[in-house]
Amino acid sequence: MSGISVQITSSLAKIEEKIRTFQRISIEDALVLYNNAPLGWLGSLANFIRTKKSGNNVYFNRNIHIEPTNICLYQCRFCSFKKEPGDSLSWNFSQDDILEMVRSHISDNITEIHITGGVYPDRDLLWYAELIEKIKNIVPHVHLKGFTAIELNYMILRSGLTIEDGLQKLKEAGLGSIPGGGAEIFDKEIRTNLCPEKGPAGLWLNIHEKAHKAGLFSNATMLYGHIETYVHRVAHMNELRNLQEKTQGFNAFIPLKFRKQYNFLSHLPEVTLAEDLKNYAIARIFLDNIPHLKAYWPMMGKEAARLALHFGADDLDGTIHDTTRIYSLAGAEEKSPEMSVDEISELIIQEGFKPVERTSDYKAVSTQ
Ligand code: V47
């Protein structure tokens, strides 16, 4: 063995010792894992951690998405969802349209609605608060997870409120939690290149911190596989790990693989499945204080999500009922994303895990 490979083997052994004794790995350790760790070895360590956290459970829920509009003031280079007003592929639903969608899914026994869309120019917080109240009047038992930090920032400031007061108003209207979108990559240079209008990382982190303080839990995402490097990925996860130390408000981390169709970064190749799995495994190991890791199948495809369960993921999001377009518009495999409870449970069982239907805060609804 060469001197370099002896060195790598011994640093991997030291990191393995930390992981197996539940010690936190450092930024430098995570970079060693990204650069040098064999995939199968990473998978077994990530699986060790996911088993400690969730046993044999794999969680899912019965959910729909509502995307009120794809018209957006901002122009993020990775986005295939945004359309200009008047474009034949654009939409902008009225409150009545949205309430009709909600009614049409009552018979699916959904427990969660995930609401997110473009940053629409004329809409302030009052419109969204009213929408939430009206949805809650129809389905009071359904949890509403709504609006990325970027949408929240725009709607709250437009209403002339502070972030604290805006979040409080939405909570009073019936908002239950905040999704993880809009985080992208926190590094200043990459963020400015990808999505300058979204503002700095501090804006996203601050809104999540304030949401946690207000009693709204949330998720966190990372958009990977575009122009970022491993250094940027680890720095991103480190910000999340630090905030979680303070607030304990994140439920799940969701790595989002960059999909390249019909956006300004279409010239980039998409990363391989092996890279996706490596990223899942390292996220599971590094983010030791975030309870759940979600394999979001409309973004990565069902087959990749299935594999991710062996690389640290313990959550498959939900049944979706063909209600999101963000990923199909960007070229993802699932053109009409929908899985029945039976299908999702069967997939989990086939992989050797136990399906657990969950509430939005990860309480078991019923086990199959
Ligand atoms: O912030 C947009 C991503 C996010 C592309 O919290 C893209 O439970 C890849 O955050 N390729 C929005 N990704 C979706 C999101 C989410 C999804 C599912 C569950 C949860 C949750 C949150 O979608 C955006 C951006 O990072 N995105 N375009 C693209 N071309």
Boltz pocket constraint, residues with backbone or C-beta under 6 A from the ligand:
constraints:
  - pocket:
      binder: B
      contacts: [[A, 78], [A, 79], [A, 80], [A, 81], [A, 148], [A, 178], [A, 179], [A, 180], [A, 181], [A, 182], [A, 183], [A, 184], [A, 219], [A, 220], [A, 221], [A, 222], [A, 223], [A, 254], [A, 256], [A, 257], [A, 258], [A, 259], [A, 260], [A, 261], [A, 263], [A, 296], [A, 317], [A, 326], [A, 330]]
      max_distance: 6.0
